[in-house]
Amino acid sequence: MNSLEASPRKRTPWLLLPALLLPLMVVLFLFNPAQNSFYPFCVFSKLTGLQCPGCGGLRAAHQLLHGNVLTAFRFNPLVVGALPIVLFLLVRRWVRGPGRPVSARTMAVWAWIAFAVLTVFGILRNLPIEFFQLSAG
């Protein structure tokens, strides 16, 4: 059974997701995070002076919404690189439907992989390596 044939209860999150994301994307498209102070700030960066793996993510998303992929990549290569993967997984899940539940072991393996990627990227972006430095903006 695909997601279109699923019960309304199982379909609701998939219908709410675009309804919640669209207004946020419109705000992000219209108001540049580099020029507007109403966006949340990074507590980790404020406290440590270092960049977390997500720093620059809103600016990258703003640039992506304007079609500036390279500028977005300079703000946060992890966000830009992960976006196609996340979109693929979301579309695949929507097309395939709920399917069978994922085992706790599989979820744990993916959680550790995500933790490792975020940790390595977080360390690399704070080293004096030009590729990983957040673009001023």
Secondary structure by P-SEA (a helix, b strand, c coil): cccccccccccccccaaaaaaaaaaaaaaacccccccccccccccccccccccccaaaaaaaaaaacaaaaaaaacaaaaaaaaaaaaaaaaaaaacccccccaaaaaaaaaaaaaaaaaaaaaaaccccccccccc
